[in-house]
Amino acid sequence: MAARPLAAHIAAYIAAIRDYSHHLPRCPRCTRTVHCPTGIQRHTAYLRTQAAYRAARDHR
């Protein structure tokens, strides 16, 4: 039963990575250190899902 929540965290983490990594090369304002407002939102979502995934993984 613990596999489902972890799988959901993994799926969200992968989706956030893809969303963020697809935005970076297409945005002329974004770099790895400076972000446009959309880039900030996507980077924040990436960091939140990463933290949630790691917490779920470490809690097991």
N, CA, C and O atoms as a Tinker XYZ file with bonds, in Angstrom:
   240  protein
     1  N      0.811000   -1.186000    0.000000    73     2
     2  CA     0.000000    0.000000    0.000000    64     1     3
     3  C      0.863000    1.261000    0.000000    63     2     4     5
     4  O      0.414000    2.298000   -0.488000    81     3
     5  N      2.052000    1.208000    0.517000    73     3     6
     6  CA     2.930000    2.376000    0.536000    64     5     7
     7  C      3.493000    2.698000   -0.846000    63     6     8     9
     8  O      3.996000    3.801000   -1.063000    81     7
     9  N      3.417000    1.758000   -1.778000    73     7    10
    10  CA     3.984000    1.979000   -3.106000    64     9    11
    11  C      3.187000    3.008000   -3.908000    63    10    12    13
    12  O      3.768000    3.741000   -4.709000    81    11
    13  N      1.893000    3.076000   -3.712000    73    11    14
    14  CA     1.087000    4.017000   -4.488000    64    13    15
    15  C      1.433000    5.470000   -4.186000    63    14    16    17
    16  O      1.671000    6.233000   -5.123000    81    15
    17  N      1.473000    5.888000   -2.923000    73    15    18
    18  CA     1.834000    7.283000   -2.683000    64    17    19
    19  C      3.241000    7.610000   -3.192000    63    18    20    21
    20  O      3.459000    8.691000   -3.739000    81    19
    21  N      4.186000    6.703000   -3.022000    73    19    22
    22  CA     5.534000    6.950000   -3.508000    64    21    23
    23  C      5.532000    7.036000   -5.031000    63    22    24    25
    24  O      6.229000    7.875000   -5.603000    81    23
    25  N      4.770000    6.193000   -5.681000    73    23    26
    26  CA     4.683000    6.243000   -7.141000    64    25    27
    27  C      4.082000    7.572000   -7.603000    63    26    28    29
    28  O      4.500000    8.124000   -8.621000    81    27
    29  N      3.119000    8.075000   -6.867000    73    27    30
    30  CA     2.521000    9.368000   -7.214000    64    29    31
    31  C      3.542000   10.489000   -7.049000    63    30    32    33
    32  O      3.584000   11.414000   -7.861000    81    31
    33  N      4.363000   10.412000   -6.005000    73    31    34
    34  CA     5.406000   11.417000   -5.806000    64    33    35
    35  C      6.444000   11.347000   -6.924000    63    34    36    37
    36  O      6.910000   12.377000   -7.410000    81    35
    37  N      6.795000   10.153000   -7.321000    73    35    38
    38  CA     7.764000    9.975000   -8.401000    64    37    39
    39  C      7.215000   10.555000   -9.700000    63    38    40    41
    40  O      7.927000   11.254000  -10.422000    81    39
    41  N      5.952000   10.267000   -9.998000    73    39    42
    42  CA     5.339000   10.785000  -11.228000    64    41    43
    43  C      5.284000   12.313000  -11.220000    63    42    44    45
    44  O      5.563000   12.949000  -12.237000    81    43
    45  N      4.930000   12.898000  -10.088000    73    43    46
    46  CA     4.874000   14.364000   -9.992000    64    45    47
    47  C      6.269000   14.964000  -10.121000    63    46    48    49
    48  O      6.446000   16.008000  -10.749000    81    47
    49  N      7.251000   14.308000   -9.529000    73    47    50
    50  CA     8.643000   14.777000   -9.588000    64    49    51
    51  C      9.147000   14.755000  -11.027000    63    50    52    53
    52  O      9.765000   15.718000  -11.483000    81    51
    53  N      8.892000   13.681000  -11.733000    73    51    54
    54  CA     9.317000   13.558000  -13.132000    64    53    55
    55  C      8.614000   14.610000  -13.993000    63    54    56    57
    56  O      9.240000   15.220000  -14.860000    81    55
    57  N      7.330000   14.821000  -13.761000    73    55    58
    58  CA     6.584000   15.832000  -14.526000    64    57    59
    59  C      7.142000   17.233000  -14.277000    63    58    60    61
    60  O      7.245000   18.037000  -15.204000    81    59
    61  N      7.500000   17.521000  -13.035000    73    59    62
    62  CA     8.066000   18.837000  -12.717000    64    61    63
    63  C      9.436000   19.023000  -13.363000    63    62    64    65
    64  O      9.754000   20.107000  -13.853000    81    63
    65  N     10.240000   17.973000  -13.365000    73    63    66
    66  CA    11.555000   18.036000  -14.018000    64    65    67
    67  C     11.374000   18.322000  -15.512000    63    66    68    69
    68  O     12.056000   19.181000  -16.072000    81    67
    69  N     10.464000   17.607000  -16.142000    73    67    70
    70  CA    10.230000   17.802000  -17.582000    64    69    71
    71  C      9.710000   19.201000  -17.883000    63    70    72    73
    72  O     10.157000   19.849000  -18.830000    81    71
    73  N      8.770000   19.657000  -17.077000    73    71    74
    74  CA     8.188000   20.982000  -17.290000    64    73    75
    75  C      9.267000   22.057000  -17.181000    63    74    76    77
    76  O      9.350000   22.946000  -18.029000    81    75
    77  N     10.077000   21.976000  -16.157000    73    75    78
    78  CA    11.142000   22.953000  -15.935000    64    77    79
    79  C     12.212000   22.855000  -17.022000    63    78    80    81
    80  O     12.653000   23.875000  -17.552000    81    79
    81  N     12.621000   21.653000  -17.351000    73    79    82
    82  CA    13.691000   21.490000  -18.348000    64    81    83
    83  C     13.224000   21.853000  -19.760000    63    82    84    85
    84  O     14.045000   22.254000  -20.585000    81    83
    85  N     11.944000   21.726000  -20.053000    73    83    86
    86  CA    11.435000   22.146000  -21.365000    64    85    87
    87  C     11.321000   23.657000  -21.455000    63    86    88    89
    88  O     11.460000   24.230000  -22.535000    81    87
    89  N     11.068000   24.302000  -20.328000    73    87    90
    90  CA    10.927000   25.758000  -20.328000    64    89    91
    91  C     12.280000   26.457000  -20.534000    63    90    92    93
    92  O     12.370000   27.424000  -21.290000    81    91
    93  N     13.308000   25.977000  -19.875000    73    91    94
    94  CA    14.606000   26.667000  -19.901000    64    93    95
    95  C     15.153000   26.954000  -21.302000    63    94    96    97
    96  O     15.503000   28.103000  -21.572000    81    95
    97  N     15.243000   25.980000  -22.200000    73    95    98
    98  CA    15.827000   26.302000  -23.511000    64    97    99
    99  C     14.931000   27.163000  -24.399000    63    98   100   101
   100  O     15.409000   27.767000  -25.359000    81    99
   101  N     13.643000   27.223000  -24.089000    73    99   102
   102  CA    12.714000   27.986000  -24.922000    64   101   103
   103  C     12.548000   29.438000  -24.473000    63   102   104   105
   104  O     12.040000   30.271000  -25.223000    81   103
   105  N     12.978000   29.734000  -23.248000    73   103   106
   106  CA    12.775000   31.078000  -22.713000    64   105   107
   107  C     14.054000   31.894000  -22.844000    63   106   108   109
   108  O     15.097000   31.496000  -22.324000    81   107
   109  N     13.988000   33.035000  -23.534000    73   107   110
   110  CA    15.189000   33.849000  -23.702000    64   109   111
   111  C     15.629000   34.555000  -22.417000    63   110   112   113
   112  O     16.769000   35.010000  -22.321000    81   111
   113  N     14.735000   34.648000  -21.434000    73   111   114
   114  CA    15.066000   35.346000  -20.186000    64   113   115
   115  C     15.621000   34.423000  -19.111000    63   114   116   117
   116  O     16.250000   34.893000  -18.164000    81   115
   117  N     15.400000   33.129000  -19.239000    73   115   118
   118  CA    15.781000   32.187000  -18.180000    64   117   119
   119  C     17.168000   31.591000  -18.399000    63   118   120   121
   120  O     17.556000   31.254000  -19.517000    81   119
   121  N     17.886000   31.475000  -17.314000    73   119   122
   122  CA    19.123000   30.697000  -17.262000    64   121   123
   123  C     18.988000   29.785000  -16.053000    63   122   124   125
   124  O     17.932000   29.750000  -15.423000    81   123
   125  N     20.032000   29.051000  -15.722000    73   123   126
   126  CA    19.963000   28.189000  -14.544000    64   125   127
   127  C     19.920000   28.992000  -13.243000    63   126   128   129
   128  O     19.501000   28.464000  -12.213000    81   127
   129  N     20.341000   30.248000  -13.272000    73   127   130
   130  CA    20.389000   31.047000  -12.055000    64   129   131
   131  C     19.402000   32.209000  -12.049000    63   130   132   133
   132  O     19.065000   32.706000  -10.975000    81   131
   133  N     18.925000   32.662000  -13.213000    73   131   134
   134  CA    17.988000   33.777000  -13.311000    64   133   135
   135  C     16.749000   33.278000  -14.045000    63   134   136   137
   136  O     16.854000   32.636000  -15.090000    81   135
   137  N     15.563000   33.582000  -13.485000    73   135   138
   138  CA    14.329000   33.070000  -14.067000    64   137   139
   139  C     13.321000   34.180000  -14.306000    63   138   140   141
   140  O     13.273000   35.168000  -13.574000    81   139
   141  N     12.513000   33.998000  -15.351000    73   139   142
   142  CA    11.360000   34.854000  -15.584000    64   141   143
   143  C     10.258000   34.414000  -14.605000    63   142   144   145
   144  O     10.433000   33.407000  -13.918000    81   143
   145  N      9.139000   35.132000  -14.522000    73   143   146
   146  CA     8.080000   34.721000  -13.587000    64   145   147
   147  C      7.581000   33.287000  -13.812000    63   146   148   149
   148  O      7.337000   32.561000  -12.848000    81   147
   149  N      7.430000   32.883000  -15.061000    73   147   150
   150  CA     7.008000   31.510000  -15.341000    64   149   151
   151  C      8.088000   30.525000  -14.922000    63   150   152   153
   152  O      7.793000   29.467000  -14.368000    81   151
   153  N      9.322000   30.872000  -15.186000    73   151   154
   154  CA    10.430000   30.016000  -14.783000    64   153   155
   155  C     10.519000   29.874000  -13.275000    63   154   156   157
   156  O     10.846000   28.801000  -12.767000    81   155
   157  N     10.230000   30.951000  -12.559000    73   155   158
   158  CA    10.228000   30.899000  -11.098000    64   157   159
   159  C      9.157000   29.920000  -10.621000    63   158   160   161
   160  O      9.410000   29.110000   -9.729000    81   159
   161  N      7.978000   29.990000  -11.203000    73   159   162
   162  CA     6.901000   29.078000  -10.816000    64   161   163
   163  C      7.276000   27.632000  -11.098000    63   162   164   165
   164  O      7.026000   26.752000  -10.275000    81   163
   165  N      7.868000   27.386000  -12.245000    73   163   166
   166  CA     8.228000   26.017000  -12.606000    64   165   167
   167  C      9.384000   25.504000  -11.756000    63   166   168   169
   168  O      9.415000   24.328000  -11.396000    81   167
   169  N     10.325000   26.372000  -11.435000    73   167   170
   170  CA    11.445000   25.963000  -10.579000    64   169   171
   171  C     10.953000   25.688000   -9.165000    63   170   172   173
   172  O     11.391000   24.729000   -8.530000    81   171
   173  N     10.050000   26.519000   -8.672000    73   171   174
   174  CA     9.483000   26.303000   -7.342000    64   173   175
   175  C      8.701000   24.998000   -7.295000    63   174   176   177
   176  O      8.805000   24.249000   -6.323000    81   175
   177  N      7.923000   24.717000   -8.329000    73   175   178
   178  CA     7.178000   23.459000   -8.388000    64   177   179
   179  C      8.137000   22.273000   -8.395000    63   178   180   181
   180  O      7.884000   21.262000   -7.741000    81   179
   181  N      9.225000   22.399000   -9.128000    73   179   182
   182  CA    10.248000   21.350000   -9.162000    64   181   183
   183  C     10.829000   21.117000   -7.770000    63   182   184   185
   184  O     10.952000   19.973000   -7.332000    81   183
   185  N     11.187000   22.191000   -7.075000    73   183   186
   186  CA    11.780000   22.043000   -5.742000    64   185   187
   187  C     10.781000   21.467000   -4.740000    63   186   188   189
   188  O     11.155000   20.661000   -3.888000    81   187
   189  N      9.523000   21.869000   -4.835000    73   187   190
   190  CA     8.501000   21.329000   -3.925000    64   189   191
   191  C      8.253000   19.847000   -4.160000    63   190   192   193
   192  O      8.153000   19.070000   -3.211000    81   191
   193  N      8.153000   19.457000   -5.427000    73   191   194
   194  CA     7.925000   18.033000   -5.692000    64   193   195
   195  C      9.155000   17.214000   -5.333000    63   194   196   197
   196  O      9.025000   16.070000   -4.898000    81   195
   197  N     10.343000   17.775000   -5.507000    73   195   198
   198  CA    11.563000   17.078000   -5.102000    64   197   199
   199  C     11.562000   16.855000   -3.597000    63   198   200   201
   200  O     11.879000   15.761000   -3.132000    81   199
   201  N     11.211000   17.876000   -2.836000    73   199   202
   202  CA    11.173000   17.750000   -1.377000    64   201   203
   203  C     10.109000   16.743000   -0.938000    63   202   204   205
   204  O     10.349000   15.945000   -0.031000    81   203
   205  N      8.939000   16.775000   -1.574000    73   203   206
   206  CA     7.876000   15.828000   -1.231000    64   205   207
   207  C      8.289000   14.400000   -1.550000    63   206   208   209
   208  O      8.044000   13.491000   -0.757000    81   207
   209  N      8.914000   14.195000   -2.704000    73   207   210
   210  CA     9.384000   12.865000   -3.076000    64   209   211
   211  C     10.429000   12.360000   -2.076000    63   210   212   213
   212  O     10.345000   11.221000   -1.618000    81   211
   213  N     11.397000   13.190000   -1.743000    73   211   214
   214  CA    12.448000   12.778000   -0.816000    64   213   215
   215  C     11.892000   12.481000    0.575000    63   214   216   217
   216  O     12.334000   11.543000    1.237000    81   215
   217  N     10.930000   13.275000    1.011000    73   215   218
   218  CA    10.310000   13.023000    2.316000    64   217   219
   219  C      9.564000   11.690000    2.309000    63   218   220   221
   220  O      9.654000   10.917000    3.262000    81   219
   221  N      8.826000   11.425000    1.227000    73   219   222
   222  CA     8.098000   10.153000    1.122000    64   221   223
   223  C      9.068000    8.981000    1.027000    63   222   224   225
   224  O      8.845000    7.929000    1.627000    81   223
   225  N     10.125000    9.166000    0.284000    73   223   226
   226  CA    11.126000    8.099000    0.124000    64   225   227
   227  C     11.823000    7.808000    1.452000    63   226   228   229
   228  O     12.015000    6.647000    1.816000    81   227
   229  N     12.194000    8.843000    2.161000    73   227   230
   230  CA    12.922000    8.659000    3.416000    64   229   231
   231  C     12.019000    8.178000    4.545000    63   230   232   233
   232  O     12.493000    7.602000    5.524000    81   231
   233  N     10.723000    8.415000    4.406000    73   231   234
   234  CA     9.774000    8.004000    5.436000    64   233   235
   235  C      9.526000    6.505000    5.414000    63   234   236   237
   236  O      9.120000    5.927000    6.422000    81   235
   237  N      9.766000    5.879000    4.282000    73   235   238
   238  CA     9.516000    4.440000    4.129000    64   237   239
   239  C     10.374000    3.698000    5.022000    63   238   240
   240  O     10.321000    2.468000    5.049000    81   239
